[in-house]
Amino acid sequence: MPKPYSALEMAQAVAYLLAHLAGDESLVRPKGLEVFNESQDDLAPAA
């Protein structure tokens, strides 16, 4: 999240990320928050 950001924006980002990690996609991604997901298909095979 680019600075400057408010405490409210940070709280919304944390709420979104925690919900996203729990599989809840009902929250809208906050503006300015970049999320990089790696699916299992994108990961390199284990050596």
N, CA, C and O of each residue as an XYZ file, in Angstrom:
188
protein
N       0.843     -1.154      0.000
C       0.000      0.000      0.000
C       0.897      1.229      0.000
O       1.752      1.366      0.875
N       0.723      2.099     -0.938
C       1.581      3.275     -0.991
C       1.274      4.251      0.145
O       0.124      4.420      0.551
N       2.315      4.875      0.634
C       2.135      5.896      1.668
C       1.826      7.208      0.996
O       2.229      7.368     -0.156
N       1.162      8.148      1.590
C       0.595      8.076      2.943
C      -0.748      7.362      2.940
O      -1.503      7.438      1.970
N      -1.030      6.683      4.011
C      -2.321      6.032      4.174
C      -2.811      6.310      5.586
O      -2.020      6.544      6.500
N      -4.117      6.281      5.745
C      -4.706      6.573      7.050
C      -4.844      5.287      7.862
O      -4.699      4.182      7.339
N      -5.123      5.459      9.134
C      -5.359      4.297      9.993
C      -6.568      3.507      9.505
O      -6.577      2.278      9.575
N      -7.591      4.209      9.010
C      -8.777      3.534      8.477
C      -8.421      2.695      7.256
O      -8.873      1.556      7.137
N      -7.620      3.240      6.351
C      -7.210      2.489      5.155
C      -6.407      1.252      5.536
O      -6.570      0.199      4.921
N      -5.544      1.364      6.540
C      -4.756      0.213      6.969
C      -5.659     -0.844      7.606
O      -5.486     -2.038      7.362
N      -6.619     -0.405      8.420
C      -7.545     -1.355      9.044
C      -8.378     -2.080      7.986
O      -8.623     -3.280      8.107
N      -8.810     -1.367      6.961
C      -9.578     -1.991      5.879
C      -8.717     -2.994      5.114
O      -9.204     -4.056      4.727
N      -7.451     -2.669      4.895
C      -6.549     -3.584      4.193
C      -6.322     -4.852      5.008
O      -6.331     -5.954      4.459
N      -6.120     -4.701      6.304
C      -5.910     -5.871      7.166
C      -7.165     -6.736      7.196
O      -7.075     -7.960      7.096
N      -8.327     -6.115      7.333
C      -9.583     -6.872      7.337
C      -9.754     -7.638      6.023
O     -10.151     -8.803      6.024
N      -9.453     -6.974      4.908
C      -9.565     -7.626      3.602
C      -8.612     -8.822      3.513
O      -9.011     -9.909      3.093
N      -7.359     -8.618      3.907
C      -6.369     -9.692      3.791
C      -6.706    -10.885      4.687
O      -6.557    -12.033      4.266
N      -7.157    -10.627      5.915
C      -7.532    -11.726      6.805
C      -8.728    -12.493      6.251
O      -8.755    -13.723      6.294
N      -9.713    -11.770      5.733
C     -10.872    -12.436      5.135
C     -10.447    -13.236      3.907
O     -10.900    -14.364      3.711
N      -9.582    -12.658      3.087
C      -9.099    -13.328      1.874
C      -8.361    -14.622      2.232
O      -8.557    -15.651      1.586
N      -7.520    -14.567      3.254
C      -6.790    -15.764      3.681
C      -7.728    -16.846      4.200
O      -7.435    -18.036      4.088
N      -8.852    -16.431      4.765
C      -9.835    -17.376      5.282
C     -10.770    -17.884      4.188
O     -11.645    -18.708      4.454
N     -10.591    -17.395      2.956
C     -11.413    -17.843      1.843
C     -12.667    -17.014      1.629
O     -13.505    -17.365      0.797
N     -12.809    -15.928      2.361
C     -13.976    -15.051      2.235
C     -13.678    -13.985      1.189
O     -12.820    -13.127      1.399
N     -14.381    -14.040      0.070
C     -14.169    -13.080     -1.016
C     -15.274    -12.027     -1.075
O     -15.481    -11.405     -2.116
N     -15.990    -11.823      0.048
C     -17.116    -10.887      0.050
C     -16.676     -9.430      0.174
O     -17.429     -8.532     -0.201
N     -15.472     -9.175      0.692
C     -14.992     -7.804      0.837
C     -14.331     -7.330     -0.453
O     -13.685     -8.106     -1.158
N     -14.499     -6.067     -0.743
C     -13.874     -5.461     -1.920
C     -12.447     -5.076     -1.558
O     -12.196     -4.539     -0.479
N     -11.509     -5.352     -2.467
C     -10.103     -5.005     -2.220
C      -9.975     -3.489     -2.103
O     -10.428     -2.755     -2.982
N      -9.356     -3.016     -1.013
C      -9.185     -1.572     -0.845
C      -8.346     -0.960     -1.971
O      -7.409     -1.576     -2.479
N      -8.708      0.265     -2.343
C      -7.978      0.980     -3.385
C      -6.518      1.153     -2.943
O      -6.248      1.523     -1.800
N      -5.609      0.889     -3.833
C      -4.186      1.055     -3.529
C      -3.517     -0.182     -2.976
O      -2.291     -0.213     -2.867
N      -4.283     -1.209     -2.620
C      -3.700     -2.427     -2.072
C      -3.405     -3.392     -3.209
O      -4.302     -3.771     -3.962
N      -2.163     -3.780     -3.326
C      -1.779     -4.769     -4.330
C      -1.631     -6.114     -3.646
O      -0.956     -6.230     -2.623
N      -2.261     -7.123     -4.212
C      -2.212     -8.464     -3.647
C      -1.624     -9.393     -4.699
O      -2.094     -9.447     -5.836
N      -0.608    -10.107     -4.306
C       0.043    -11.047     -5.210
C      -0.208    -12.448     -4.687
O       0.291    -12.825     -3.627
N      -0.977    -13.207     -5.431
C      -1.298    -14.588     -5.058
C      -0.493    -15.546     -5.909
O      -0.304    -15.337     -7.107
N      -0.028    -16.591     -5.272
C       0.638    -17.664     -6.009
C      -0.236    -18.891     -5.900
O      -0.445    -19.420     -4.808
N      -0.744    -19.343     -7.028
C      -1.505    -20.580     -6.993
C      -0.528    -21.747     -6.984
O       0.645    -21.591     -7.322
N      -1.017    -22.902     -6.598
C      -0.152    -24.075     -6.551
C       0.422    -24.400     -7.923
O       1.513    -24.963     -8.015
N      -0.295    -24.056     -8.995
C       0.176    -24.329    -10.346
C       1.354    -23.440    -10.723
O       2.154    -23.800    -11.587
N       1.466    -22.268    -10.072
C       2.521    -21.320    -10.396
C       3.840    -21.614     -9.677
O       4.889    -21.080    -10.037
N       3.769    -22.472     -8.657
C       4.967    -22.736     -7.862
C       5.888    -23.720     -8.590
O       5.426    -24.611     -9.304
N       7.183    -23.543     -8.397
C       8.160    -24.452     -8.993
C       8.046    -25.817     -8.322
O       7.728    -25.894     -7.135
N       8.298    -26.883     -9.058
C       8.248    -28.211     -8.444
C       9.313    -28.361     -7.371
O      10.412    -27.820     -7.493
N       8.982    -29.093     -6.329
C       9.950    -29.326     -5.232
C      11.097    -30.189     -5.735
O      10.895    -31.132     -6.499
N      12.275    -29.858     -5.303
C      13.458    -30.619     -5.737
C      13.758    -31.751     -4.802
O      14.718    -32.492     -5.017
